[in-house]
């Protein structure tokens, strides 16, 4: 869904990132699934073009996928 350019709303893409972030938080299994799905390219795009909140979440997911999850909790977002 995140790969489709024809999505009606930027907010839809950003909500997808927020949902992925919540699902991925602390999950080692997510790393492998995200890599297999080639999520890195989509997350990098969101990191560059999304709203600040989505950028932050995309950046944290990319860090986690590289194995550098700093353990910061982002429950307030």
C-alpha positions as CSV (number, residue, x, y, z in Angstrom):
1,X,0.0,0.0,0.0
2,X,2.8,2.4,0.8
3,X,4.4,1.9,-2.6
4,X,1.4,3.0,-4.6
5,X,1.9,6.5,-5.9
6,X,-1.8,6.9,-6.6
7,X,-2.8,7.0,-2.9
8,X,-5.3,9.8,-2.5
9,X,-3.8,11.3,0.6
10,X,-0.4,11.9,2.0
11,X,-2.0,11.4,5.4
12,X,-2.9,7.8,4.4
13,X,0.8,7.0,3.8
14,X,1.7,8.7,7.0
15,X,-0.9,6.7,8.9
16,X,0.5,3.5,7.4
17,X,3.9,4.5,8.7
18,X,2.4,5.1,12.2
19,X,0.7,1.7,12.2
20,X,3.9,0.0,11.0
21,X,5.8,1.8,13.8
22,X,3.4,0.6,16.4
23,X,3.5,-3.0,15.1
24,X,7.3,-3.0,14.9
25,X,8.2,-1.4,18.2
26,X,10.5,-3.9,19.9
27,X,9.9,-6.7,17.4
28,X,12.9,-8.5,16.0
29,X,10.6,-10.4,13.7
30,X,9.6,-7.1,12.0
31,X,13.2,-6.5,10.8
32,X,13.1,-9.6,8.7
33,X,9.6,-9.0,7.4
34,X,10.3,-5.4,6.5
35,X,13.5,-6.3,4.7
36,X,11.8,-9.1,2.8
37,X,9.1,-6.6,1.8
38,X,11.7,-4.0,0.7
39,X,10.3,-1.4,3.1
40,X,13.6,0.5,3.3
41,X,13.0,2.4,0.1
42,X,9.5,3.5,1.1
43,X,10.6,4.5,4.6
44,X,13.4,6.6,3.2
45,X,10.9,8.4,0.9
46,X,8.6,9.1,4.0
47,X,11.7,10.2,5.9
48,X,12.4,12.8,3.2
49,X,8.9,13.9,2.3
50,X,6.5,13.1,5.1
51,X,5.3,15.3,7.9
52,X,7.6,15.6,10.9
53,X,5.8,12.9,12.9
54,X,6.0,10.4,10.1
55,X,9.6,11.4,9.3
56,X,10.6,10.6,12.9
57,X,8.8,7.2,12.9
58,X,10.3,6.3,9.6
59,X,13.8,7.3,10.8
60,X,13.4,5.2,14.0
61,X,12.2,2.1,12.0
62,X,15.2,2.4,9.7
63,X,17.5,2.6,12.7
64,X,15.8,-0.5,14.2
65,X,16.2,-2.3,10.9
66,X,19.9,-1.6,10.9
67,X,20.0,-2.9,14.5
68,X,20.4,0.4,16.3
69,X,17.2,0.7,18.2
70,X,18.0,3.2,20.9
71,X,15.1,2.2,23.0
72,X,13.4,5.6,23.1
73,X,9.7,5.3,23.8
74,X,7.5,7.4,21.6
75,X,4.1,6.7,23.2
76,X,3.1,10.4,23.0
77,X,3.0,10.4,19.2
